[in-house]
Amino acid sequence: MREKIDALKQNLALTIVGKNDAIRLILVALLSGGHALLEDVPGVGKTLLAKSLARSIDGKFQRLQCTPDLLPTDITGTNIWNPKSGEFNFLHGPVFANVLLADEINRATPRTQSALLEVMEEHQVTVDGVSRAVSQPFFVIATQNPVEYQGTFPLPEAQMDRFMISLSLGYPSAAEELQMLQNLQGEFNVNNLQPCITPEEVQELRRICAQVKVETILQQYILDLVRTTRYDEEITLGISPRGTVALQKATQALAFLCDRDHAIPDDVKYLAPYVLCHRLIPNNGRSTRSVMERLLRSVPIP
């Protein structure tokens, strides 16, 4: 399994040049059973990352381009009347995949955004009173442009809370961008990536990550950090219990990726901005990142 994890990292590094931290965070979200939100400007490789991940785990990839006229049934699927059989047949939507890319998710209307709530949390969709399970593993990578807000619908708190991790790829350095140009001269293509792990093995890795030891004293540190957000005078909305669970699961996955069978405080400190910031609502226009950095400095480390 360790060799396959290394091969998976190498596969993603071939397409996403110089973004080792982003690759690690995406794998943390995947192995902890969560989902990832990429908030970045267009053209930095978000779609390429999602396609490369699906190809590397030999999973089914679906891309959903969110627009204001997108309907919930365009996501979940719908029942279609079949005149030959005289009955309704279910037409599966794009959520029936292993890796779903919801591109520019904040361009979909709130009604359509809500169609993802059930499937992201319970890994099933309910259409006309019938629930259908989606493929496993099921991993959503959603993107949104943090600069362009015209014609967008901000994600509600309940939707943001469904994402395990929020991150930004950022612009590449000069050397990384040069490497990208040099790669284009060859015959490399994301479709040429060789799968290095199966969906079943991803499920097994998730079970292994869940067994990583988190000492009680470290769990208390997570609780202290989360509960502080609920009473801080600079924060309007603090972290929910779902965020508490997400931070522990992410910590276990990061410890596993670092080849450890136990979590340490540095894992929590590293992940806290990515797991918690998008769940916070600071007041008076304060930056969530600056508020989180202050809390990390103020909460005692075990």
VEXDREN-2710 file (C-alpha; in Angstrom, 1 decimal):
% VEXDREN-2710
k/r/px/py/pz
1/MET/0.0/0.0/0.0
2/ARG/2.9/2.4/0.8
3/GLU/4.3/1.8/-2.7
4/LYS/1.0/2.5/-4.3
5/ILE/0.5/5.7/-2.3
6/ASP/4.0/6.9/-3.6
7/ALA/3.0/5.9/-7.1
8/LEU/-0.2/7.9/-6.8
9/LYS/1.7/11.0/-5.6
10/GLN/4.1/10.6/-8.6
11/ASN/1.2/10.3/-11.0
12/LEU/-0.4/13.6/-9.7
13/ALA/3.0/15.3/-9.7
14/LEU/3.4/14.6/-13.4
15/THR/0.4/16.7/-14.3
16/ILE/0.3/19.3/-11.4
17/VAL/3.9/20.5/-11.4
18/GLY/5.4/21.8/-8.1
19/LYS/2.2/21.6/-6.0
20/ASN/3.2/18.9/-3.5
21/ASP/1.2/20.5/-0.7
22/ALA/-1.9/20.7/-2.8
23/ILE/-1.5/17.0/-3.8
24/ARG/-1.0/16.0/-0.2
25/LEU/-4.2/17.9/0.9
26/ILE/-6.2/16.3/-1.9
27/LEU/-5.1/12.9/-0.8
28/VAL/-5.9/13.7/2.8
29/ALA/-9.4/14.6/1.7
30/LEU/-9.7/11.4/-0.4
31/LEU/-8.4/9.0/2.3
32/SER/-10.4/10.6/5.1
33/GLY/-13.6/10.1/3.2
34/GLY/-14.3/13.8/2.6
35/HIS/-14.5/16.2/-0.3
36/ALA/-12.4/19.1/-1.5
37/LEU/-13.2/22.7/-2.4
38/LEU/-10.7/24.5/-4.7
39/GLU/-11.0/28.3/-4.6
40/ASP/-8.8/29.6/-7.3
41/VAL/-8.6/31.6/-10.5
42/PRO/-9.3/29.8/-13.8
43/GLY/-6.5/28.0/-15.6
44/VAL/-4.3/26.8/-12.7
45/GLY/-5.0/23.1/-13.2
46/LYS/-8.0/22.3/-11.1
47/THR/-9.7/20.2/-13.8
48/LEU/-6.5/18.5/-14.6
49/LEU/-6.0/17.6/-11.0
50/ALA/-9.4/16.0/-10.8
51/LYS/-9.0/14.0/-14.1
52/SER/-5.5/12.9/-13.1
53/LEU/-6.8/11.6/-9.7
54/ALA/-9.6/9.7/-11.3
55/ARG/-7.3/8.2/-13.9
56/SER/-4.7/7.2/-11.2
57/ILE/-7.3/5.4/-9.0
58/ASP/-8.8/3.7/-12.1
59/GLY/-12.1/5.3/-11.2
60/LYS/-15.0/6.8/-13.2
61/PHE/-14.7/10.6/-13.8
62/GLN/-17.6/13.0/-14.4
63/ARG/-17.4/16.7/-14.9
64/LEU/-20.3/18.9/-14.0
65/GLN/-20.2/22.5/-15.4
66/CYS/-22.4/24.5/-13.1
67/THR/-24.6/27.3/-14.7
68/PRO/-27.7/29.2/-13.4
69/ASP/-30.0/27.1/-15.6
70/LEU/-28.7/23.7/-14.3
71/LEU/-31.4/21.7/-12.6
72/PRO/-31.1/19.3/-9.7
73/THR/-32.1/16.4/-11.9
74/ASP/-29.1/17.3/-14.1
75/ILE/-27.0/16.2/-11.2
76/THR/-28.8/13.3/-9.6
77/GLY/-30.5/11.8/-12.6
78/THR/-34.2/11.4/-13.4
79/ASN/-36.8/8.9/-14.4
80/ILE/-37.5/8.7/-18.2
81/TRP/-40.7/7.1/-19.6
82/ASN/-39.9/4.1/-21.9
83/PRO/-42.8/3.6/-24.3
84/LYS/-41.6/0.2/-25.3
85/SER/-41.6/-1.3/-21.8
86/GLY/-44.4/0.8/-20.5
87/GLU/-42.5/1.9/-17.4
88/PHE/-40.1/4.5/-16.2
89/ASN/-36.3/3.9/-16.5
90/PHE/-33.9/5.8/-14.3
91/LEU/-31.3/7.8/-16.2
92/HIS/-28.2/8.1/-14.0
93/GLY/-26.8/11.6/-13.4
94/PRO/-23.1/12.5/-13.2
95/VAL/-23.0/11.9/-9.4
96/PHE/-22.8/8.2/-10.2
97/ALA/-19.0/8.4/-10.5
98/ASN/-15.9/7.9/-8.3
99/VAL/-14.6/11.4/-8.9
100/LEU/-17.0/14.2/-9.6
101/LEU/-15.7/17.6/-10.6
102/ALA/-18.3/20.3/-9.9
103/ASP/-16.8/23.2/-11.8
104/GLU/-17.7/26.7/-10.7
105/ILE/-20.2/25.4/-8.2
106/ASN/-21.2/28.8/-7.0
107/ARG/-22.7/29.6/-10.5
108/ALA/-25.5/27.0/-9.8
109/THR/-28.7/28.2/-8.1
110/PRO/-29.2/27.4/-4.4
111/ARG/-31.9/24.8/-5.4
112/THR/-29.4/23.0/-7.6
113/GLN/-26.5/23.3/-5.1
114/SER/-28.8/21.6/-2.5
115/ALA/-29.0/18.5/-4.8
116/LEU/-25.4/17.7/-3.7
117/LEU/-26.1/17.9/0.0
118/GLU/-27.5/14.3/0.4
119/VAL/-25.0/12.6/-1.9
120/MET/-21.9/14.3/-0.3
121/GLU/-23.0/13.3/3.2
122/GLU/-24.8/10.0/2.7
123/HIS/-23.4/8.8/-0.6
124/GLN/-26.8/8.3/-2.1
125/VAL/-29.4/10.2/-4.1
126/THR/-33.2/10.0/-3.7
127/VAL/-35.3/10.6/-6.8
128/ASP/-39.1/10.1/-6.7
129/GLY/-38.9/8.5/-3.2
130/VAL/-36.3/5.9/-4.3
131/SER/-32.8/6.0/-2.8
132/ARG/-29.8/4.9/-4.9
133/ALA/-26.3/4.5/-3.7
134/VAL/-23.4/6.0/-5.7
135/SER/-20.1/4.3/-6.5
136/GLN/-17.5/3.9/-3.9
137/PRO/-15.2/5.7/-3.3
138/PHE/-17.2/8.8/-4.0
139/PHE/-15.1/12.0/-4.0
140/VAL/-16.3/15.5/-5.0
141/ILE/-13.9/18.2/-6.1
142/ALA/-15.7/21.5/-6.4
143/THR/-14.2/24.7/-7.8
144/GLN/-15.2/28.3/-7.5
145/ASN/-13.6/31.5/-8.7
146/PRO/-12.7/33.8/-5.7
147/VAL/-12.5/36.9/-7.9
148/GLU/-15.5/36.9/-10.3
149/TYR/-18.8/37.1/-8.3
150/GLN/-21.1/38.4/-11.1
151/GLY/-23.9/35.9/-11.6
152/THR/-22.9/33.7/-8.7
153/PHE/-24.7/32.3/-5.7
154/PRO/-22.5/32.0/-2.6
155/LEU/-22.5/28.6/-1.1
156/PRO/-24.6/28.4/2.2
157/GLU/-23.0/27.3/5.4
158/ALA/-24.6/23.9/5.2
159/GLN/-22.9/23.3/1.8
160/MET/-19.5/24.6/2.9
161/ASP/-19.6/22.3/5.9
162/ARG/-19.8/19.3/3.6
163/PHE/-16.3/19.9/2.3
164/MET/-13.5/18.3/4.3
165/ILE/-10.8/20.7/3.0
166/SER/-10.7/24.0/1.2
167/LEU/-7.5/25.1/-0.6
168/SER/-6.0/27.1/-3.4
169/LEU/-3.5/25.9/-5.9
170/GLY/-2.2/29.3/-6.6
171/TYR/0.0/30.5/-9.5
172/PRO/3.1/28.4/-10.3
173/SER/6.6/29.7/-9.9
174/ALA/8.6/30.7/-12.9
175/ALA/10.5/27.4/-12.8
176/GLU/7.3/25.4/-12.5
177/GLU/5.6/27.2/-15.4
178/LEU/8.7/26.6/-17.5
179/GLN/8.5/22.9/-16.7
180/MET/4.8/23.0/-17.8
181/LEU/5.8/24.4/-21.2
182/GLN/8.5/21.8/-21.6
183/ASN/6.1/19.0/-20.8
184/LEU/3.8/20.2/-23.6
185/GLN/6.5/19.5/-26.1
186/GLY/6.4/15.8/-25.4
187/GLU/3.7/13.3/-25.9
188/PHE/2.5/13.3/-22.3
189/ASN/-1.3/13.4/-21.8
190/VAL/-3.4/12.8/-18.8
191/ASN/-5.1/10.0/-20.6
192/ASN/-1.7/8.2/-20.8
193/LEU/-1.5/8.0/-17.0
194/GLN/-1.4/4.5/-15.8
195/PRO/-3.7/3.6/-12.9
196/CYS/-1.6/2.8/-9.8
197/ILE/-4.4/1.9/-7.4
198/THR/-7.9/0.5/-7.6
199/PRO/-11.1/2.0/-6.1
200/GLU/-11.3/-1.1/-3.8
201/GLU/-7.8/-0.3/-2.5
202/VAL/-8.8/3.3/-1.8
203/GLN/-11.6/1.9/0.4
204/GLU/-9.1/-0.3/2.2
205/LEU/-6.8/2.7/2.7
206/ARG/-9.7/4.7/4.2
207/ARG/-10.2/1.9/6.7
208/ILE/-6.5/1.9/7.5
209/CYS/-6.5/5.7/8.0
210/ALA/-9.4/5.4/10.4
211/GLN/-7.3/3.1/12.7
212/VAL/-4.5/5.7/13.1
213/LYS/-4.2/6.4/16.8
214/VAL/-5.2/9.9/18.1
215/GLU/-4.3/10.2/21.8
216/THR/-6.9/11.7/24.2
217/ILE/-4.7/14.7/24.9
218/LEU/-4.6/15.4/21.1
219/GLN/-8.3/15.0/20.9
220/GLN/-8.6/17.5/23.7
221/TYR/-6.4/19.9/21.7
222/ILE/-8.8/19.6/18.7
223/LEU/-11.8/20.2/21.0
224/ASP/-10.2/23.3/22.6
225/LEU/-9.4/24.7/19.2
226/VAL/-12.8/24.1/17.8
227/ARG/-14.8/25.2/20.8
228/THR/-12.8/28.5/21.0
229/THR/-14.3/29.5/17.6
230/ARG/-17.8/29.2/19.1
231/TYR/-17.2/31.9/21.7
232/ASP/-14.6/34.2/20.1
233/GLU/-15.8/37.8/19.8
234/GLU/-14.4/38.1/16.3
235/ILE/-16.4/35.1/14.9
236/THR/-20.1/35.2/14.0
237/LEU/-20.4/31.5/13.3
238/GLY/-18.1/28.9/14.8
239/ILE/-17.1/25.4/13.9
240/SER/-19.8/22.7/14.0
241/PRO/-19.3/19.2/15.5
242/ARG/-19.0/18.0/11.8
243/GLY/-15.9/20.2/11.6
244/THR/-14.5/18.6/14.8
245/VAL/-14.9/15.1/13.3
246/ALA/-13.5/16.3/10.0
247/LEU/-10.4/17.7/11.6
248/GLN/-9.7/14.4/13.4
249/LYS/-10.2/12.3/10.3
250/ALA/-8.0/14.6/8.2
251/THR/-5.3/14.4/11.0
252/GLN/-5.4/10.6/10.8
253/ALA/-5.0/10.6/7.0
254/LEU/-2.1/13.0/7.1
255/ALA/-0.3/10.9/9.8
256/PHE/-0.8/7.9/7.5
257/LEU/0.6/9.8/4.5
258/CYS/3.6/10.7/6.7
259/ASP/4.2/7.0/7.4
260/ARG/3.1/7.2/11.0
261/ASP/0.6/5.1/13.0
262/HIS/-0.2/8.0/15.3
263/ALA/-1.1/11.6/14.9
264/ILE/0.9/14.5/16.4
265/PRO/0.0/18.1/17.3
266/ASP/1.8/19.4/14.1
267/ASP/-0.7/17.5/12.0
268/VAL/-3.5/19.4/13.6
269/LYS/-1.8/22.8/13.3
270/TYR/-1.0/22.2/9.6
271/LEU/-4.5/21.1/8.7
272/ALA/-6.5/23.5/10.8
273/PRO/-6.5/26.4/8.3
274/TYR/-7.6/24.1/5.5
275/VAL/-10.2/22.2/7.4
276/LEU/-11.7/25.0/9.5
277/CYS/-11.3/28.3/7.8
278/HIS/-14.1/27.8/5.2
279/ARG/-16.5/26.8/8.0
280/LEU/-15.9/30.1/9.9
281/ILE/-17.8/33.4/9.5
282/PRO/-15.8/36.2/11.0
283/ASN/-17.4/39.5/11.8
284/ASN/-16.5/43.0/10.6
285/GLY/-14.9/41.8/7.4
286/ARG/-12.0/40.1/9.1
287/SER/-10.0/37.5/7.3
288/THR/-10.7/33.9/8.3
289/ARG/-7.0/33.0/7.8
290/SER/-5.8/35.7/10.2
291/VAL/-8.5/34.7/12.8
292/MET/-7.4/31.1/12.6
293/GLU/-3.7/31.9/12.9
294/ARG/-4.5/33.9/16.1
295/LEU/-6.4/31.0/17.5
296/LEU/-3.6/28.6/16.8
297/ARG/-1.3/30.9/18.7
298/SER/-3.6/31.3/21.7
299/VAL/-4.7/27.7/22.2
300/PRO/-2.1/25.7/24.3
301/ILE/-0.4/22.9/22.4
302/PRO/-0.1/19.6/24.3
END
